[in-house]
């Protein structure tokens, strides 16, 4: 018996010694026994990063590798989930909140210098005495010109906490020396309602570029201004509006609906169903209404268009919208970064989810859909629009609408290619219009500032050889003269140039009436209102189908 116990003790001792030897060997060779022992599917990535950090042959920047790894992981999800680095988070918040801490100027980077193109009235720079045309050459006594000055660097330098100081060195035309300004950063609003004007007698036009927490207030101000001018019908332009605040979209829709109408609802695996219902306090429940959309109208824009279409309340004109029916929640991380994670799907009042199909981890293919629309003819012909006939829904009064692929407009208007040419697109891509407008404004400001409103300035510009001047300017800036293409695009080249020059004096409120003066989608919208097709009862009767399309 004793012999057996002795034998067992010897075997146990040997086994323990072997284990201890293995552990000691692991530690001696720099391998962590613990990270193998406690490896789980949930901590595998962090363990691997630890191993790389400790054992890799060369020194590495673990932070950069981690940031890249997180981005790649999120990219394997749906196309709208994303990782936001700590350096980018503030700009996301600024856009959503509708304001930022800054000096209150609009600028662009021209010939290696920051050029002030507009000074916001009442802002810090306006109070300090900055002028449009000023060049910012020093910031806090440091030279701030040249190729090292990036857009990101400009924003980080000029923006900052409200009340914080910044010192600017300004070079001004006709000034003998650098002018110095000490400015305290202020609360600078980010306007999302870019224009509100009477496009035709009694018809108000409102351009919403994005939805933020200030959009509803801006929208009400725009409506009040237009109604004071006698407008009782409205065109809301959501083209190129990629969304933003869910709540702001709901508030805008509420203005047009009677009480107890469904606006939108959302739900997800861990996201309890949430419904938004109209409360009957809206000021425009019967006014004729048209919503303009295109292939870049997404998210909150589609909530507006979908809710009004499903309630038979607004006439939708343009081209099929983007097709984003997913809801993201922004989750902040302790290092200042954040994850925008898709947590739910939203549905229009009829029950349709308008999210177009996607494959997990295939964001690049998903984001090229608008090119597919052009290639398959969908941007030019109504009968080429893709409709998922397995996803048929009905509006409040029985009109047929479709899910799985954006909002299909009630009236289709194709892309206008009558003025487009490679020459015109080249001017756009090289920012020639904005650069020329600034130089023209800078050289002629003494003459131009005498005009008290934009229509009189526009009439003056039409008497000037603007077309020849911008063609010459473009040639000097690398855009070859193309006589045939210039002839094709001449009217739009002039119109776009006029709009940019005028905006230097009268802002975006003047830019859009000029730039959009010949817009075929707006022309179809005003036509629909004149014909009574945008009245609520006419939409139900589908009177628009008998109109010209």
PATOR-109817 format. One record per residue (C-alpha): x negated, z negated, y negated. Coordinates in nm, 3 decimals, padded with zeros to 5 digits. Layout:
<atoms>
> u/w/v
> X/Z/Y
...
</atoms>
This chain:
<atoms>
> u/w/v
> 00.000/00.000/00.000
> -00.282/-00.099/-00.235
> -00.456/00.224/-00.147
> -00.151/00.427/-00.257
> -00.128/00.236/-00.587
> -00.496/00.291/-00.651
> -00.460/00.661/-00.577
> -00.157/00.689/-00.815
> -00.347/00.504/-01.088
> -00.645/00.739/-01.053
> -00.418/01.050/-01.068
> -00.233/00.914/-01.375
> -00.559/00.834/-01.549
> -00.689/01.182/-01.487
> -00.367/01.337/-01.620
> -00.369/01.125/-01.934
> -00.735/01.208/-01.990
> -00.660/01.579/-01.962
> -00.378/01.556/-02.217
> -00.593/01.356/-02.456
> -00.872/01.609/-02.407
> -00.638/01.897/-02.487
> -00.509/01.724/-02.800
> -00.860/01.635/-02.916
> -00.972/01.991/-02.843
> -00.682/02.121/-03.047
> -00.774/01.908/-03.344
> -01.144/01.985/-03.310
> -01.068/02.359/-03.317
> -00.846/02.311/-03.622
> -00.515/02.377/-03.441
> -00.225/02.148/-03.514
> -00.060/02.014/-03.198
> 00.230/01.893/-03.406
> 00.336/02.231/-03.538
> 00.367/02.362/-03.181
> 00.538/02.050/-03.057
> 00.803/02.050/-03.333
> 00.861/02.426/-03.370
> 01.232/02.516/-03.397
> 01.414/02.836/-03.498
> 01.490/02.670/-03.833
> 01.132/02.588/-03.931
> 00.945/02.876/-03.771
> 00.877/03.054/-04.101
> 00.735/02.743/-04.270
> 00.518/02.669/-03.964
> 00.379/03.024/-03.965
> 00.305/03.002/-04.338
> 00.123/02.671/-04.276
> -00.083/02.830/-03.999
> -00.175/03.125/-04.224
> -00.265/02.893/-04.509
> -00.489/02.673/-04.289
> -00.642/02.916/-04.044
> -00.653/03.265/-04.202
> -01.006/03.410/-04.233
> -00.989/03.451/-04.614
> -00.843/03.247/-04.897
> -00.491/03.361/-04.985
> -00.228/03.303/-05.254
> 00.036/03.127/-05.046
> 00.285/03.129/-05.334
> 00.282/03.510/-05.359
> 00.316/03.548/-04.981
> 00.605/03.300/-04.977
> 00.786/03.479/-05.264
> 00.746/03.811/-05.083
> 00.864/03.663/-04.752
> 01.177/03.515/-04.911
> 01.258/03.844/-05.082
> 01.222/04.032/-04.754
> 01.446/03.783/-04.572
> 01.723/03.810/-04.832
> 01.688/04.189/-04.826
> 01.789/04.183/-04.459
> 02.138/04.068/-04.565
> 02.402/04.263/-04.757
> 02.296/04.476/-05.058
> 02.419/04.224/-05.316
> 02.248/03.908/-05.198
> 01.915/03.863/-05.375
> 01.632/03.623/-05.450
> 01.555/03.551/-05.818
> 01.209/03.423/-05.906
> 01.177/03.134/-06.149
> 01.055/03.374/-06.417
> 01.371/03.584/-06.392
> 01.632/03.310/-06.365
> 01.663/03.247/-06.739
> 01.753/03.608/-06.816
> 02.030/03.589/-06.553
> 02.168/03.278/-06.720
> 02.140/03.433/-07.065
> 02.344/03.735/-06.961
> 02.612/03.521/-06.798
> 02.634/03.265/-07.079
> 02.642/03.535/-07.346
> 02.368/03.396/-07.569
> 01.996/03.309/-07.577
> 01.743/03.132/-07.798
> 01.563/03.391/-08.007
> 01.478/03.528/-08.350
> 01.774/03.768/-08.383
> 01.634/04.120/-08.388
> 01.685/04.440/-08.195
> 01.355/04.610/-08.126
> 01.180/04.874/-07.924
> 00.818/04.935/-07.832
> 00.691/05.242/-08.016
> 00.332/05.365/-08.045
> 00.195/05.041/-07.898
> 00.382/04.830/-08.156
> 00.703/04.624/-08.157
> 00.931/04.788/-08.413
> 01.234/04.603/-08.551
> 01.526/04.847/-08.550
> 01.802/04.603/-08.642
> 01.815/04.251/-08.785
> 02.124/04.055/-08.678
> 02.322/03.946/-08.982
> 02.303/03.570/-09.034
> 02.039/03.521/-08.764
> 01.701/03.350/-08.804
> 01.512/03.672/-08.888
> 01.776/03.781/-09.138
> 01.756/03.445/-09.314
> 01.376/03.462/-09.315
> 01.375/03.809/-09.475
> 01.275/04.048/-09.194
> 01.387/04.409/-09.238
> 01.464/04.698/-09.009
> 01.146/04.904/-08.983
> 00.912/04.604/-08.981
> 00.630/04.611/-08.722
> 00.546/04.285/-08.544
> 00.167/04.284/-08.510
> 00.087/03.912/-08.477
> 00.269/03.632/-08.295
> 00.144/03.275/-08.353
> -00.179/03.415/-08.504
> -00.255/03.623/-08.190
> -00.271/04.002/-08.208
> 00.041/04.139/-08.037
> -00.007/04.515/-08.005
> -00.136/04.756/-07.742
> -00.070/04.843/-07.380
> -00.098/04.479/-07.266
> 00.227/04.398/-07.447
> 00.497/04.446/-07.183
> 00.874/04.407/-07.214
> 00.854/04.086/-07.011
> 00.581/03.950/-07.238
> 00.782/04.035/-07.551
> 01.089/03.852/-07.424
> 00.891/03.547/-07.315
> 00.717/03.532/-07.652
> 01.006/03.598/-07.892
> 01.266/03.403/-07.698
> 01.252/03.029/-07.646
> 01.438/02.700/-07.694
> 01.680/02.695/-07.986
> 01.509/02.529/-08.284
> 01.155/02.599/-08.164
> 00.921/02.769/-08.418
> 00.743/03.103/-08.394
> 00.506/03.257/-08.650
> 00.517/03.635/-08.700
> 00.270/03.867/-08.871
> 00.459/04.169/-09.007
> 00.330/04.507/-09.120
> 00.578/04.665/-09.359
> 00.576/05.009/-09.518
> 00.436/05.002/-09.872
> 00.311/04.642/-09.834
> -00.060/04.600/-09.900
> -00.118/04.317/-09.651
> 00.025/04.154/-09.342
> 00.332/03.945/-09.426
> 00.372/03.608/-09.254
> 00.706/03.455/-09.152
> 00.770/03.116/-08.992
> 01.097/03.140/-08.804
> 01.296/02.884/-08.605
> 01.465/03.036/-08.304
> 01.843/03.024/-08.313
> 02.146/03.080/-08.092
> 02.164/03.459/-08.054
> 02.488/03.594/-07.907
> 02.474/03.874/-07.649
> 02.767/04.094/-07.736
> 02.950/04.238/-07.433
> 03.231/04.412/-07.623
> 03.023/04.690/-07.772
> 03.288/04.874/-07.972
> 03.648/04.838/-08.087
> 03.797/05.113/-08.302
> 04.106/05.325/-08.352
> 04.032/05.638/-08.153
> 04.357/05.802/-08.261
> 04.653/05.690/-08.469
> 04.796/05.380/-08.301
> 04.553/05.390/-08.006
> 04.279/05.127/-07.985
> 03.959/05.181/-07.789
> 03.759/04.884/-07.652
> 03.422/04.929/-07.482
> 03.323/04.638/-07.253
> 02.964/04.674/-07.135
> 02.952/04.363/-06.913
> 03.153/04.049/-06.835
> 03.006/03.717/-06.947
> 03.148/03.378/-07.043
> 03.199/03.508/-07.400
> 03.371/03.836/-07.309
> 03.728/03.708/-07.320
> 03.682/03.564/-07.670
> 03.519/03.891/-07.786
> 03.802/04.087/-07.627
> 04.069/03.886/-07.808
> 03.887/03.943/-08.138
> 03.878/04.318/-08.067
> 04.250/04.329/-07.983
> 04.339/04.130/-08.295
> 04.135/04.366/-08.514
> 04.296/04.675/-08.363
> 04.651/04.540/-08.378
> 04.593/04.461/-08.746
> 04.522/04.835/-08.791
> 04.850/04.922/-08.623
> 04.731/04.990/-08.266
> 04.990/04.922/-07.998
> 04.832/05.117/-07.709
> 04.488/05.048/-07.564
> 04.206/05.222/-07.380
> 03.958/04.985/-07.215
> 03.633/05.156/-07.123
> 03.465/04.997/-06.819
> 03.239/05.290/-06.739
> 02.880/05.190/-06.659
> 02.997/04.825/-06.652
> 02.839/04.669/-06.342
> 03.037/04.344/-06.357
> 02.940/03.986/-06.429
> 03.171/03.689/-06.474
> 03.460/03.671/-06.225
> 03.652/03.435/-06.457
> 03.620/03.664/-06.760
> 03.767/03.956/-06.564
> 04.065/03.741/-06.462
> 04.121/03.630/-06.823
> 04.126/03.990/-06.949
> 04.376/04.096/-06.681
> 04.599/03.797/-06.762
> 04.652/03.939/-07.113
> 04.848/04.232/-06.967
> 05.062/04.070/-06.695
> 05.386/03.872/-06.690
> 05.386/03.532/-06.522
> 05.330/03.478/-06.149
> 05.155/03.806/-06.073
> 04.861/03.798/-05.835
> 04.534/03.906/-06.001
> 04.275/03.860/-05.726
> 04.196/03.635/-05.432
> 03.874/03.559/-05.245
> 03.781/03.395/-04.916
> 03.485/03.364/-04.680
> 03.359/03.179/-04.372
> 03.267/02.868/-04.574
> 03.459/02.964/-04.889
> 03.821/02.838/-04.898
> 04.076/03.093/-05.015
> 04.095/03.101/-05.394
> 04.375/03.283/-05.576
> 04.413/03.376/-05.941
> 04.772/03.410/-06.066
> 04.884/03.523/-06.412
> 05.031/03.245/-06.627
> 05.252/03.453/-06.858
> 05.060/03.369/-07.176
> 04.920/03.721/-07.222
> 04.981/03.896/-07.553
> 05.008/04.254/-07.420
> 05.251/04.259/-07.126
> 05.424/04.586/-07.223
> 05.171/04.782/-07.428
> 05.063/05.123/-07.293
> 04.728/05.075/-07.121
> 04.453/05.298/-06.979
> 04.141/05.176/-06.796
> 03.839/05.408/-06.776
> 03.608/05.379/-06.474
> 03.324/05.573/-06.316
> 03.083/05.547/-06.023
> 02.892/05.264/-06.194
> 03.196/05.044/-06.264
> 03.146/04.753/-06.025
> 03.244/04.399/-05.931
> 03.429/04.233/-06.223
> 03.516/04.580/-06.359
> 03.680/04.661/-06.027
> 03.870/04.331/-06.033
> 04.022/04.440/-06.365
> 04.097/04.797/-06.254
> 04.224/04.690/-05.911
> 04.452/04.415/-06.044
> 04.610/04.637/-06.308
> 04.649/04.927/-06.067
> 04.805/04.713/-05.792
> 05.048/04.559/-06.042
> 05.140/04.909/-06.170
> 05.038/04.787/-06.512
> 04.757/05.017/-06.624
> 04.674/05.383/-06.572
> 04.327/05.427/-06.418
> 04.137/05.737/-06.536
> 03.790/05.865/-06.448
> 03.601/05.873/-06.118
> 03.588/05.651/-05.808
> 03.431/05.317/-05.887
> 03.121/05.166/-05.726
> 03.290/04.972/-05.446
> 03.163/04.612/-05.466
> 03.409/04.366/-05.314
> 03.169/04.079/-05.243
> 03.137/03.747/-05.425
> 02.797/03.585/-05.487
> 02.715/03.220/-05.551
> 02.391/03.139/-05.732
> 02.208/02.851/-05.560
> 01.931/02.692/-05.763
> 01.607/02.582/-05.596
> 01.389/02.293/-05.709
> 01.106/02.518/-05.836
> 01.338/02.695/-06.082
> 01.404/03.001/-05.865
> 01.744/03.081/-05.719
> 01.923/03.267/-05.442
> 02.232/03.475/-05.519
> 02.405/03.466/-05.184
> 02.720/03.650/-05.081
> 02.970/03.381/-04.984
> 03.307/03.560/-04.985
> 03.498/03.884/-05.015
> 03.751/03.937/-05.289
> 04.078/04.125/-05.250
> 04.303/04.301/-05.499
> 04.670/04.193/-05.522
> 04.781/04.444/-05.256
> 04.534/04.288/-05.009
> 04.267/04.557/-05.016
> 03.897/04.484/-05.014
> 03.728/04.767/-05.200
> 03.375/04.701/-05.070
> 03.227/05.025/-04.942
> 03.052/05.026/-04.609
> 02.694/04.908/-04.580
> 02.439/04.832/-04.310
> 02.254/04.500/-04.319
> 01.905/04.545/-04.460
> 01.973/04.903/-04.577
> 02.003/04.848/-04.953
> 01.814/05.164/-05.050
> 02.057/05.390/-04.865
> 02.353/05.195/-05.006
> 02.229/05.229/-05.363
> 02.201/05.608/-05.335
> 02.575/05.651/-05.282
> 02.626/05.781/-05.637
> 02.388/06.068/-05.558
> 02.592/06.140/-05.249
> 02.901/06.162/-05.469
> 02.733/06.437/-05.670
> 02.600/06.619/-05.364
> 02.931/06.617/-05.175
> 03.127/06.735/-05.478
> 03.316/06.410/-05.530
> 03.205/06.386/-05.893
> 03.346/06.731/-05.966
> 03.657/06.773/-05.749
> 03.943/06.530/-05.690
> 04.007/06.656/-05.337
> 03.649/06.567/-05.238
> 03.700/06.192/-05.299
> 03.651/05.995/-04.979
> 03.960/05.798/-04.873
> 03.973/05.562/-04.577
> 04.316/05.653/-04.444
> 04.304/05.361/-04.202
> 04.309/05.125/-04.502
> 04.633/05.211/-04.682
> 04.797/04.957/-04.912
> 05.086/04.962/-05.158
> 05.113/04.850/-05.518
> 05.392/04.619/-05.639
> 05.627/04.915/-05.675
> 05.511/05.111/-05.371
> 05.235/05.346/-05.488
> 04.972/05.412/-05.221
> 04.618/05.285/-05.277
> 04.315/05.267/-05.046
> 04.061/05.005/-04.943
> 03.697/05.027/-04.828
> 03.544/05.238/-05.102
> 03.600/05.140/-05.463
> 03.896/05.204/-05.691
> 04.024/05.561/-05.679
> 04.158/05.659/-06.022
> 04.518/05.767/-06.077
> 04.389/06.058/-06.285
> 04.056/06.213/-06.191
> 03.827/06.355/-06.460
> 03.509/06.526/-06.336
> 03.163/06.482/-06.482
> 03.134/06.705/-06.787
> 02.845/06.941/-06.728
> 02.930/07.184/-07.007
> 02.658/07.044/-07.234
> 02.418/06.905/-06.973
> 02.087/07.079/-06.926
> 01.746/06.973/-06.803
> 01.631/06.986/-07.165
> 01.897/06.738/-07.282
> 01.828/06.506/-06.987
> 01.457/06.523/-07.071
> 01.532/06.406/-07.424
> 01.729/06.114/-07.279
> 01.468/06.016/-07.020
> 01.183/06.021/-07.274
> 01.388/05.816/-07.524
> 01.349/06.094/-07.782
> 01.687/06.030/-07.949
> 01.611/05.667/-08.026
> 01.252/05.734/-08.136
> 01.352/06.023/-08.361
> 01.641/05.825/-08.510
> 01.407/05.543/-08.603
> 01.152/05.774/-08.768
> 01.428/05.960/-08.954
> 01.578/05.633/-09.071
> 01.236/05.497/-09.170
> 01.148/05.802/-09.380
> 01.491/05.846/-09.542
> 01.624/05.494/-09.576
> 01.644/05.506/-09.957
> 01.880/05.804/-09.938
> 02.077/05.692/-09.633
> 02.141/05.336/-09.749
> 02.358/05.472/-10.034
> 02.634/05.558/-09.786
> 02.887/05.275/-09.756
> 03.052/05.376/-09.428
> 02.962/05.582/-09.125
> 03.209/05.875/-09.174
> 03.051/05.966/-09.509
> 02.701/05.930/-09.364
> 02.803/06.150/-09.070
> 02.927/06.423/-09.306
> 02.596/06.410/-09.491
> 02.391/06.435/-09.169
> 02.590/06.743/-09.066
> 02.454/06.920/-09.375
> 02.093/06.846/-09.276
> 01.873/07.050/-09.036
> 01.881/06.769/-08.778
> 01.873/06.998/-08.474
> 01.555/07.175/-08.584
> 01.389/06.845/-08.674
> 01.454/06.673/-08.343
> 01.344/06.981/-08.146
> 01.018/06.982/-08.339
> 00.981/06.605/-08.290
> 01.048/06.640/-07.917
> 00.785/06.913/-07.888
> 00.532/06.686/-08.058
> 00.619/06.418/-07.803
> 00.576/06.627/-07.490
> 00.915/06.797/-07.444
> 00.868/07.173/-07.428
> 01.100/07.389/-07.639
> 01.355/07.571/-07.414
> 01.562/07.807/-07.630
> 01.838/07.891/-07.380
> 01.888/07.531/-07.272
> 01.882/07.408/-07.631
> 02.157/07.655/-07.718
> 02.368/07.522/-07.430
> 02.324/07.159/-07.533
> 02.300/07.202/-07.911
> 02.629/07.034/-08.004
> 02.566/06.729/-07.788
> 02.203/06.704/-07.901
> 02.323/06.687/-08.261
> 02.607/06.445/-08.184
> 02.379/06.207/-07.995
> 02.120/06.221/-08.273
> 02.381/06.154/-08.543
> 02.507/05.855/-08.344
> 02.163/05.697/-08.312
> 02.077/05.746/-08.680
> 02.411/05.603/-08.792
> 02.372/05.301/-08.564
> 02.059/05.202/-08.757
> 02.282/05.128/-09.057
> 02.625/05.044/-08.913
> 02.547/04.913/-08.562
> 02.706/04.992/-08.227
> 03.057/04.983/-08.375
> 02.961/05.310/-08.544
> 02.747/05.449/-08.261
> 03.029/05.481/-08.008
> 03.290/05.656/-08.227
> 03.034/05.926/-08.302
> 02.868/05.948/-07.960
> 03.203/05.957/-07.773
> 03.383/06.182/-08.019
> 03.407/06.469/-07.769
> 03.429/06.263/-07.450
> 03.668/06.439/-07.205
> 03.770/06.115/-07.031
> 03.877/05.956/-07.360
> 04.055/06.277/-07.455
> 04.250/06.267/-07.129
> 04.332/05.900/-07.188
> 04.470/05.961/-07.538
> 04.666/06.257/-07.401
> 04.819/06.034/-07.133
> 04.923/05.777/-07.394
> 05.074/06.043/-07.620
> 05.274/06.184/-07.329
> 05.404/05.840/-07.233
> 05.222/05.842/-06.897
> 05.062/05.503/-06.959
> 05.389/05.315/-07.016
> 05.449/05.058/-06.736
> 05.771/05.230/-06.619
> 05.604/05.573/-06.633
> 05.321/05.449/-06.410
> 05.574/05.325/-06.154
> 05.748/05.666/-06.165
> 05.404/05.832/-06.132
> 05.474/06.048/-06.435
> 05.098/06.107/-06.464
> 05.106/06.326/-06.152
> 05.312/06.579/-06.343
> 05.056/06.591/-06.624
> 04.747/06.811/-06.645
> 04.459/06.678/-06.435
</atoms>
